[in-house]
Amino acid sequence: MRRARVALVHDYLTQRGGAERVLLAMMARFPSAPIYTSIFASSKTFPEFREANVTTTWLDRDMFRHDHRRALPFLSSAFETLAVDAEVAICSSSGWAHGVRATGKKLVYCHTPARWLYLRDQYLGNRPNAFNALGLAILSRSLKRWDQRKAAEADKYLTQSSAIQKRIADIYGIEAEVVPGPHTIDPTGTQRSVEGLRPGYLLCVSRLLPYKNVDAIIVAMRHLTDLKLVIVGDGPERGRLSAVSGPNVAFLGVTSDEELRWLYANSRCLLAAAHEDYGLTPLEAAAFGTPVAVLRKGGFVDTVVQDVTGIFFDRETPDSIADAVTRLLGREWDRYAIRRHAANYTVDKFGRKLEHHVSALLNKAPVSDAG
C-alpha cells in the first residue's frame, strides 16, 4: 500500500463544531488523505465524514460515542498507540490529536491547548460531571507532562488566532504561526426556511457548554421582550438553559446547513458571549452580510471589525449584552462591506496556506492533492 503524503488527525468526530468545519476545509485541500481520530459517531457530526477513510482507536465504542467527555482521562493513551504512516500528519488538535505516533513530519494546527487541563474550571463550569472532574483532577499532573512532551515533538505549530498563539507560547514555549480558519458555509448554497419562524430574530449559534455563556444571552432577552432569540446548537447545558428561558427564546438544536444558511440570512444580528478560541460564527454571519454583537475577548478580537462587521461588549453580563443589541439595532450596516470581510476567510485561501506549510516541511513544490 502506497504511503500517504498527508494524513489528517482529529481529536474526535462526535459533534458539529468549528474544529470539525476546519477539518472539512483540510479535507477539501487534501481529498485523498486518510483521517485518524479517537471516536467516530457518524450520525452526530457532518455527513461528509461518512465518505472518508476514517481510522479510530479502541475508544470507539457506544458509551464514548454518546458522550466523548467520558473518554477524556483515556485519550492520551489512545492517541499514543495510534500510528500514522504518512509523510506529513496534520494534527487538528484541541488537546490530544498531536499525541499520535507519526512516522513522518508532524504539523499541528492547534485550536487551543486542552481546556480541560489548563482552563478546567471554565471548561467544566459550575456543574461538572463528577466522573470527569475526579478523573481529570487525579490525572492532571501526568496529563500535562504528556501534553507538553507531545507538543515538543511537532515539527511546526500553527494556530487560528492571536489569543491562542499567546496561550501556546505561555503553556508550551512554542512560537506558533497564525493561519486563520475559514468559514465553510457557502452563502450561495441552497436555503431551507425553518417552519414557524419569521425573519427578524436574533441568532445564537453555539454548542451548549458552560464556557459559551449562552445563559447570559438568554437572561439578556428579559430586557428585550419585543425581540425573539433563536438558539442553534446542542450540548449538556440544554436542559438547564431551557429552564431559565422566557417565551421569546427558541431552541432549534442541530440544524442542517440549508437551514443554517436561511437562519443567518434572515437574522437581524448574531450574538456570542463565549471566551472563544477563534470566533468562527461571526465569519459565517458575515458571509451573509449579517452584523454581530460579541464579547471583546479571545478570537473574536481577530474576526470582528468594530463598526464594520459588528460591535463588541466588554462583559459577559445580561445588561452588557442587551445594551450591545440595542446599539447594534439602532444603526444601519453596510452588508456589502460585511460580506467583503468574510471573503478574506475562504476555504481556498486557508487550503493554500496549509499546503504551503506542508510543502515547506517536505521541501517540495506545492501540490493540489497531497493524499
KOLDO-808624 format. One record per residue: x, y, z of N, C-alpha, C, O, CB in turn. Coordinates in steps of 0.1 Angstrom, whole numbers, plus 2048, in hexadecimal, padded with zeros to 3 digits. Last residue first. Glycine has a CB too. Layout:
// residues N
XYZXYZXYZXYZXYZ...
***
This chain:
// residues 371
7E28897F77DE87C7FD7E68717F97E48657FD7CF8797FA7E68A27EF7F189C7F67ED88F7FC7F488A8057F78A58007DF8B47D47D98A97DC7E58A17E27EC89A7DB7D18A07D27EE8C97CA7E08CC7CE7DA8C17D57D08C37DC7D88CE7C180F8D37D78068CA7CF7F88CC7D37F68D17DE80A8BB7CF82D8E67D881F8E47DC8188DB7D281A8DB7C68188F17DD84D8D57D88448DF7D28368DC7D68338D07D88458DF7C385E8CD7F78598CA7EA8508D57E584A8DC7ED8538BC7E98658CA81286E8D180886B8CD7FA8748CB7F287C8CC80C8538C28248588B781B8638BD8128698B580A84D8B181484C8DA8308528CF8398588C48308628BE8348468C88418428E781A84E8EC8218558E182A8618E082A84B8F982982B8D98158368D980C8438DD81284E8D880E8328E180081C8E082C81F8D282982B8D18208348CA8228138CB82381A8FC8288228F78348258E88328308E383681A8F984080B8FD8118189038118218FD81C82C8FB81B8179138127F38F281A7FB8EA81080A8F080F8138E880D7F58EB8027EA9068297ED8FA82F7F68F28268008EC82B7E08F28337E591A8167EF91C8217F390F8277FF90E82A7E992682B7D290D8077DE9118007E991480B7F59108097DD91D7F77BD90B8197C38FF8147D190280E7DA8FA80F7BA8F88097B592581D7BB91D8297C29118237CD90E8287AF9198327AC92B8047B79338097BE92B8157CA92B8167B394180E7969198027A29187F87AE9207FE7B991A7FD79D91F7EB78592181678B91381779791380E7A290D81178190981378A94382078493981878C92C81A79792B81E78493D80978C95E82C78D95283478694682C77E93F83278695384178697581E7949728227969658287A296182B79997E82B76B97681D77297181178196F81478796880C76F97A80576398483376297683376A96F82876F96482975397183376599E82976E99A83476E98B83477998583676999F84175099F81775D9A081276799C81C7729968197609AF80E73A99E82873D99281F74B99381A75198881973299181473C9B883273D9AC83B7409A083374999883872F9AA8437389C881C7459C88237479BC82C7529B782E7469D582B71D9C18177289BE80D7359BE81373E9B58117279C88017109CB82C7119BC82B71B9B88217219AD8227039B78277149E38417189E183371A9D28317259CD8347249E982F6FA9EC8577069E48557089E28466FE9E083E7069D785C6EDA0586D6ED9FE8616FA9F785E7059FC8636EAA088556E2A018906EAA078856E99FF8796E49F38796F9A098896D69F48A56D3A028A36DAA098986D9A158966D5A098B06DF9DA8A86D39DC8A06CF9EA89E6C69ED8956C89D58A76F69E08B86F79DB8AA6EB9DD8A26EC9E18966FA9CC8AB6EB9EA8D06F39F38C76F59ED8B96F49F58B07019F48CE6DD9D38D86D69E08D56DE9E98CD6D89EF8C46D29E78E36F29C18DB6E79BF8D16E09CB8CE6DD9CE8C26DD9B48D77009CE8F07069CC8E36FC9C98D86FD9CF8CD7109C08E46ED9CB9056F19D99006F79D88F26F59E08EA6FA9DF90A6EC9B09086E09B79046E39C58FE6DE9C98F56D69B89107079AB9117029A59046F69AD8FF6F59B08F36FF9979067079B99297119BD91E70C9B891170D9BF90771F9B89216F39AB9376F29B99356FB9BE9296F69C59206F59C19416FE9909396F29939316F09A292E6EC9A59236E698E93972298F93371699193C70A99493370B99992971999C94673D98D92B73498392772898393172597993773A97592674A9AD9207479A392B73C99A92773399E9207439AB93874C9BC90A7589B99117569B091D7609AB92375E9C69177419B88E873E9BB8F67499B68FE7509AC8FB7309B68FA7469C58C674A9BC8D27439C18DE73F9CC8DF7599BD8D47369C28A673A9C98B273E9BF8BD73A9B48BD72F9D38B773D9BD8837359BC88F73A9C589A7429CE8987359AE89374B9C386C7439B786C73B9B58797339AB87A74D9AB86A74F9DF87474F9DA8667479CD86573D9CD85D75D9D98607519E388F7499ED8877499EA8787439F187074E9FA88976D9CE8917649D889875E9E288E7659E888776C9DF8A376E9B08837739BE8817699C788775E9C88827769C187277799088D76C99A88D7739A888C77C9AB89376399A89978C97F89078397C88577898788477098687A77D96F88779C9868A77A298589979898488E79B98A8837AA97889978B9868BC7929938B97999928AB79B99D8A579D9958C478296C8BD7799768B77809838B477D98A8AA76D9798C179595E8CC79695E8BD78D9688B678F96C8AB7939518B87959718EA7989658E27999688D379D9728CF78F95A8E477C98B8EC7869828F27899778E87829758DE78097B8FF76399B8ED7709A08E977B9988F078299D8F87729AF8EC7479898E175098D8ED75D9908E776398A8DF7519818F67329988C773A98D8CD7439928D974599E8DA7439868C371B99A8AF71F9A18BC7259968C471F98C8C77129A68C371C99E88B71D99689771F99F8A37259AA8A272898C89670A99F86B7139A587571299C88270999488470F9B387870A98D84D70398F85A70D99486471798E8676FD98285E71398583471199383670A9968447049A184570999982B71996B83370B96E82E70897D8316FD98182F70196683673296B83D73196682F72396982A72196981E73395782F72E97185773297C84E73197784072F98083774197F85172795986271D96386172196E85771897284F71A96A86F74194D86173594785A72A95185872495284D73093B86174E95E87275295E86474795785B74495C85075F95686274295988A74196688474596787673F96F86E74997088C74993D88D73C94188A73A94F88573295287C73393F89676593C89576193988775393E88475094287876192A8867789428A976E94B8A576994989776995288F77295A8A778E9368BB78F93C8AE7849478AB7879538AB78F9328A37889328D67969308D17989378C47A393D8C17999218D07739478E977593E8DD78493E8D978B9488D976D9438D276294990177094C9007759438F577B9388F877794990E7419538F474B94A8F875994F8F975C9598F274B93D8EF72C9618EA7329668F673C95D8FC74095E90772796890171C96C8CD7259638D272C9698DF7319748DE72F95E8C87029718B57079748C27109698C770E95D8C46FB9768CC6FA9808956FF97489D7059798AA70B9838AB70A96C8946DC9908896EA99088D6ED9838946E497C8996ED99C8976C698A87B6CA99887C6D89998816DF9A387D6C09A08866C496F8636C59748716C99838716CF9888676CF96C8796C596484A6B896B84E6B897085D6AE9748626AD96184D6DD9578466D996183D6CD96A8426CB97583D6D595B8306DE94485B6E895085B6E395B8526E39678556F694B8556C99348536C993A8606D29468616CF9518666CC93086B6D192A83B6C593283B6C593A8496C19468496B892A83A6E791B8436E99278396DD93083A6DF93C83B6EA92182B6DB9088536E49128596E691E8506E79298546F190C85D6CD8F98406C590184A6CE90C8506CA9178536C08F88556E38EE8336D98F682B6D18FE8356CE90A8316D08EC8246F08E18476F78EC8426ED8F583A6EE9018397028E88396D88D88616E08D58556E68E28506E38ED8556D68CF84A6DD8DB8856D68DE8796DE8D986D6EA8D786E6D28ED8776D88D28A66E18D189B6D88D388E6CE8CC88D6E98C489B6C18E88B76CA8DD8B76D38DE8AB6D78E88A66C28D08B76B18FE8BA6AF8F68AE6B78E98AE6B58E08A66B28FE8A26A09108D26AB9078D06A88FE8C469E8F78C36AE8FE8DD6969318D86939248D16A091C8CF6AA9228CA68C9278C468994A8EC6959428E96919358E368992E8E969E9418F66739578F767995D8EB6869568E768E95C8DF67B96C8EC66C94C90F66494890366A94E8F66669498EB65694D90568C94591F67F94A91E67894791167D93F90967F9599206A092C92F69D93492368E93992468693292A69E92B9176A991A9426AA9299456A593293A6A693E93B6B892C94A6A590193669E90494269E91394669591894D6A48FC94E6B79019216A990191E6A190692A69790D9296A48F49196CF8FE9306CC90B9296BD90C9256B89179256D590B91C6CC8E493A6CD8F09436CA8FD93C6C39059426DB8F19496CC8D59226C18D592B6C18E19346B68E79376C28C89336E58DC9156D88DF90E6CD8DF9196C58E89186D58D49046FF8D791C6F88E29236EA8E491F6E38EC9247008EE92170A8C490B7058BF9186FE8CA9206F78C792A7118BB9206FC8CC8EA7068CA8F47018C79026F58C79047108D58F56F78DE8CB6F28D58D66FE8D38DF70A8D78DC6ED8C88D06E98F88B56F48F08BB6EE8E88C76E38EA8CB6FF8F98C06DB9188B46DF90C8AC6EB9058B36F590B8B66E391089D6C292C8BF6CF9258C36D09188BB6C89108BB6CF9228D26B494A8BB6B493D8B66C29378B96CC93D8B56B093C8A76A09638CB6AE95D8CA6AC94E8C56A49478CB6B595D8D768D97F8C368E9718C569C96C8C36A39718BA68496A8BB68299E8D468A9968CA68A9878CD6879838D969899C8CA6759AA8E966F9AB8DB6779A48D06739A58C566E9BA8D86869A68FE67999E8FD67299F8F066A9978EC6709A29086A09A990969D9AB8FB6909A48F769099C8EE6A99A78F26A69A19226A69B09206A19B39116A09BF90E6B49B59236A698691F69C98C92869B99B9276919A192A69F9889366BC9819106B09839096A498791169A98B90C6AC9759026D097D9226CF98B91C6C298C9156BE9989136DB98C9126CD9629276C896C9316C797A92B6BE98192F6D296C93D6DA95990F6CC9569126C696091C6BB96591B6CA9479176F49629136EC9679076DD96590A6D596D9076F09608FA6FB9539296FB96192A6F396891F6EC97292170996792A6FA93991F6F093D9296F094C92B6E595192D6F493693771093690F7039389086F893D9126EF94390F6FE92B90172B93391572393E91B71694191471294C91372C94A91B73D92090E73792790372E93390872B93C90072F91E8FA74591192474D91D92074892591474D92F91175B91891D7318FC92573190792F73991392A73591F92C73790293B7208F690572A8F390F72C8FF91972990A9157388EF9097128F08EB70C8F58F87158EF9037128E59096FE8F08FA7208FF8CE71E8F38D671A8F88E471F9028E972B8EB8D670E9198BC7189158C67159078CB7099038CC71891F8D17019358B07059288AB7109238B471B9298B370992889C6E694A8B36F29458BA6F59378B56EC92E8B66EF9458CA6D59668A66D99588A46E69568AD6EE95E8AF6DD9568966B59778A66C39778A96C89688A96C095F8AC6C697E8B869E97B8896A29768976B19798996B897D89069F96789869697F87069698A87969A98788769998F89068999187967F96886068B97086068A97B86A67F98086E68E97685266D94E87366D95A86A67A96186B68096287566196386C66692D87666F93787A66F94286F67193F86367D93287C65891786E65391E87965B92A87D65893188765191588467490586166590586366190D86F66790B87A65F8F786368E91485268A90D85E67B90F86167791B86269391186B69791183069291883B68E90F84668B9038446859208376B590A8216A89048246A390B8316A990B83B6A98F48266CA9118056C59148126B890D8146B090B80B6C39248146E89077F46D99067F66D690A8046DC90680D6D58F87F370391F7F26FD9127F26EE9137F56E891D7F87049097FC7119367F67099357E97029287E86FA9257DE7129367DD71F93480D71393D80D70B93C8006FF94080071794B80F72B91781A72A91E80D71E92780D71392180D72A91480173F91483573191483172F91D82573092982672791883D75891684075590B83574790A83174390182A7598FE83B77092D84776292A84875F92083D76392283175893684879192285178792884777992684C77791E85578992183A7A992E8697A192486479692A85A79393685B79991D86F7C993E8657BB93F8697B29348627B49318567B594D8657E59368717DF9348647D09338677CB92986B7E492685D8019418837F29428817EE9408737F294786A7ED95088681992C89081693588580693588480092B88481C9328788279298B181E9248A681B93089C81B93B8A081191F8AC8419238C383C92F8BB8349298B083A9258A68489388B783E9148E383F9128D583A91F8CE82F9248D18389058D083A9108FE8469178FA8499168EB8549168E785291290282290590682C8FC90083A9038FE8448FC8FC8278F78F381591B91381490D91881F9049138258FD91B80790791581A93390681B93291481C92491A82392292380E93991A81792C8EB8249308F082592F8FF82F92B90482693F8EB7FB9258EB80591B8E881391F8ED81B9168F28069198D87F193E8F17EF9338FB7F99288F87FE9219017E092D8FA7F894D8DB7FD9508E87FC9458F28059428F97F695D8ED7E893F8C87F79408C67FD9438D380893E8D67FA94B8BB7CF9448D17D49378D37E39368D17EA92E8D77CD92D8CA7CE95F8CA7CB95B8D87D194D8DA7D794B8E57BC95B8DB7D195F8AE7DC9658B77DA9618C57E49608CD7DC9748B57C79408A07C594D8A47D09528AD7D894A8B17B894F8AC7CD9268977C392D8907C293C8947BC94388D7B69268927EE9188907E291A8987D99248917DD9298877E691E8A780990088C80090A8877F590C8917F19038987FB9078798298F389081C8F789781590289081B90D88E81F8FA8A683D8D98858388E688382B8E888A8238DF88A8368E98738458C189084F8C888784A8D68848538DF8818508C087A8408B78B283B8BC8A58468C389D84F8C98A382F8C68A78488AF8CB84C8A78C08488AC8B284D8A88A88458998C183D8C18DD84B8C38D98508BA8CE85A8BD8C78548C08E58258B58E18258C28DA8338C48D58358CA8CA8218CD8E382C89F8F182789D8E38278AA8DB82A8A98CF8198978E48338AC90983D8A49028398A28F38418A38EA83F89690981B8B890F8268C090C8318B99058388BE8FC82B8C791880C8A19148078AA90B8138B39068158B58FA7FC8B391081989492A81788D91D81589791281B89790780C88391D8168A793D8248A393982389D92B82B8A092382A8999437FA8A893F8018B493B80F8B09368148B692C8028BE9467F588E9497F089293B7F789E9367FA89F92A7E189493C80188F96280788695880288A94A80A88994080387895B7EF8A296E7FE8A596D80489C96380D8A195B8048A297B7D589796B7D88A49657E88A69637EC8AA9597D38AF96D7C98819757D287F96A7D988C9657E188C95D7CC87895F7B788B9897C188098C7CC8809827D887F9857BB87398D7A889C97A7AF8A19857BA8989897C589C98C7A68A399179C88B9677A68959627AE89B96E7BA89E96C79E8A195B78C87B97879687596F7A087F96B7AC87C96B78F86F96377B88F98478488798C78F88198479B88198877C87B99376E89996D7758A297677F89A97E78A89F98076B8A997F76288296176C88A95A77589296378189296276689394F75087A97575A87197076587996977187696B75386896574089197974988C98475488397F75F88398474188598F73D8AB96473B89D96574589896F75189996D73C8969577398CC9737418C296C73C8B496E7378B097974F8C297172D8E69747258DA97672D8CE96F7278C89667178DB97073A8FD96D7368FB97C72F8EE97E72C8EB98A72D9079807538F29557488FA95A7458F896974D8F197073C8F99527668E594675C8DC94D7508E59537458E09547628D59587758FB93C76F8F09337648E993975A8E693377B8E692F77C90A95277491094776D90593E76290793A77D91993F78B8F796077E8FC96677590395B76990295C7829079717A08F294D7968E795178A8ED95777F8E895479D8DE95B7B48FB93C7A890493F79D8FB9447918FC9407A490D9337C68E79387CB8F493C7C08FE9407C39089467D38F99317B68CF9347C38CF93C7C78DD9417CB8DE94C7CE8C99337A18D692479E8CE9307AB8CC9397AA8C79447988C092D7AC8E390F7A58EA9197A38E39267A48E89317978EE9137CA8DC9007BF8D69067B88DF9117BF8E191B7C38C990C7D28F78E97D68ED8F37CA8E88FB7C18F08FD7E18F38FC7BD8FA8CC7C18FF8D97C88F48E07C58E88DE7B49048E17C28F38B27B78FB8B47B89028C27B490D8C47AA8F38B37DF8EF8A07DA8EE8AE7CE8F88AF7D09048AE7E58F28B87EB8DA88B7E28E688A7DB8E68977D18DF8997D88E587D80B8CD8878008CF8907F88DC88D7FE8E788D8048CF89F81B8B68758178C487480A8C687C8008C08798148C88658358A18748298A487C8268B387C82E8BB88182A89E88B84388A85C84289786383589986A82B8938668458A285983F86786384587285B84487F86384687F86F83D87484E83385787583F85286F84685D86785285C86483C84686682586089482686388583385E88083E8608868248728838108588AB81D8548A781E85589881984D8918208458AC7FD8748B97FE8688B080D8658AE81686E8AF7F786A8A37F888C8C77FF8818CE8018748C580786B8CA7F887D8DA7E889E8BB7F78A08B97FF8958C080B8958BE7FB8AD8BE7CF8988C47D38938B77E28948B57E888C8AD7CB89A8AC7C98A58DD7CE8978DD7D48938CF7DD88B8CF7C388E8E07C28C08DC7C78BA8E87CD8AD8E77D68A98EF7BD8BA8F27B78C88C57B38D08D17B88C98DE7B28CC8E87A48D18D17C58C58A57C58C28B37C08CC8BC7C38D88BB7D38BF8B77CC8B688A7C28C088D7BF8BD89C7B78B589F7B58BF8847EA8AF87C7E28AC8887D98B888C7DE8C28907EC8A98947F58A08607EF8AD8657E68AA8707DC8A486E7E88B585981188F85980588E86180189C8658078A286D80788486D82388883C81F89384581288F84C80888C84581E8A183E82686E83383187883282F88383C83888884283487C82481985584981785F83E82486883E82B86984880A86784080B84285E81684085581384984980C84684081783185080484387F80084A87380C84986981685086C7FC8598757F883089A8038338917FE8388847F583387D80B82688E7EE8348BA7E98368AC7F48398A37FA8448A47DD8408AB7F68348D37F68278CD7F28288BE7F281E8B77EE81D8D47F184E8DA7FF84A8DB80083C8D480B8398CF80484A8E97D584F8DA7DC8568CF7EB8518CF7F18508C47DC8658D07D08418F27CA83D8E57D28438D97D583B8D07BB8418E47DC84F9067E18429037DC83D8F57E38368EE7DD83890E7CD8679057DB8679027E08598FF7E88588F57E286D90F7B285F90B7B68638FD7C58638FA7C98618EF7B08718FA7A98599237AF84F91C7B585390F7BB84B9087A584491A79B86F92F7A786A9367AF85F92E7BA85C9327A386494378687391B79187C91D79D8769247A887892078C88892476F86491777C85E91278886791579386391377B85C90375A87391E75D86892676B86292377185B92B75285D92675788490875E88991476187E91E76A88092675589491A7488778F57568768F475E87B90076987890275B87D8E772D8668F67328718FE7418708FE74786990672C87190D7288538E271D85A8E87218678EF71B8718EF7158518F17418498DE73A8508D372F8588D872C8638D37358468C874583C8F674C8488F37478508E774885C8E675B8458F17338278F573283090073A83D8FE73684790373882990C73A81A8DC72D8218DD72E82B8E97298368E87228178DF75C8208D17518178D67458208DA74782C8DC75680E8E177A8268CC76E8288C376381D8C77628138C07728278B47918228DA7868298E177982A8D976F82F8DE78B8378E47A48178C979C80E8D17918158D978880E8DF7A58068DA7A082E8AD7A78278B779E81D8BF79281C8BB7AD8318C179B82F8887988338967A182B8A07A982289C78983189979C83C8687A28328717A083787F7A38438827B182F86E78A84384B78C84685979183A86178B83086077F84C85F78785082E78E84483379384784179D84D84379B84182976685E82977485F82A77A85182F77384983477886A83474B85F82975185A81D76085A81E76785581474D86381174586A84174185C83F74785683374984A83273285C83E74C88584175687C84775286D84475A86484575787E85673689283774189082E74B88683475288082C74889E82C72489784C72288B84472E88883B73087D83671688C83C7318A086C72E8A385E72D89785573688F8567378AE85972488C88872D89688272989987471E89486F73C89188371487989071488589871D89089371D89B8987188818A67168628827098688827098768896FF87D8886FF85F88873085888772D85E87A72086587A71E86F87272C85387074685B89D73785A89E73186089272E86C8927318618AB7648508A575C85489974E85189B74A84589A76284E88C7818578B77738528B776C8588AB76E8638A876C8568C579B85F8AF7998558BA78C84F8B978B8438BB79B85D8C77A885E88D7A186489879F85A8A37A084E8A179486A8947B586586D7B685D8797B08658857B28718867C685A87C7AF86384B7AC86A8577AE8608637A985586279E8708577C286582C7BB85D8367B98668437C186F8457C28508397BE87A8107C587881D7BC86F8267B18738287C98858247B38837F97B68747FA7BD8718077C086580A7BF8717EF7AF89E7FB7A38967FB7A68877FC79E87F80079C8987EE7BA8B88077C18AB8067B68A08067B58988107CB8A98127A88CC8077B58CE8017BC8C17FE7C48C07F57BE8D780A7928C18147908C780779E8C980079E8C87F37898D480879D8BA82D7998B08237988B581579B8AE80B78C8A982879F8D48387AB8CC8357A98C182B7B18BE8227B18C68427848D983A78C8E28317998DB82E79E8DC82378F8EF83777D8C684D7778C584077F8CE8367818C982A7698CA84078C8D18637908C485D78A8C284F7908BD84778C8B986777C8E88677898E986278F8DD85C7968DD8527938EE86E7658DA8707648E28647728E585E7748E485275C8EF86676F8D188876B8C787E76A8CE87076C8C886675E8C08827728E989677E8E189377B8D68887848D38807838D98A07578F18997608F889076D8F188D7728F28827659058977428D38997488DF89E7518E68947538E188974F8DD8AB7318BB89C7318C48917358D189672D8DA8987238C588A73F89C8A97378A88AA7398B089E7418AD89573A8B08B77528888A97468858B073C8918B17328918B87498818BF76E87F8A376488489A7568808A075087689C76687D88C78B88B8B477F8828B47758888AA7738948AA77987F8C27A48978AB7A28928B87978888B979987C8BD79E89D8C27B488D88C7AA8968937A788F8A17A68838A279E89888B7CA88E8717C788887E7BF8928867C189E8867D58858867D18848507CA88E8597C78878667C287C8667BE8948527EE88083C7E387A8447DE88584D7E588E8527E886E84C7FF88181D7F98898287EE88082F7E687A8287F389682480886C80F81187880F80C88081B81488582380F88080280884A81980185681680A86281781486281F7F585882081882F80781783881381184581081384B80582683B8188068167F780E8227F680C82B80280182D80780A82A7E98097F480080080080080980C80081280E8087F680080C
***
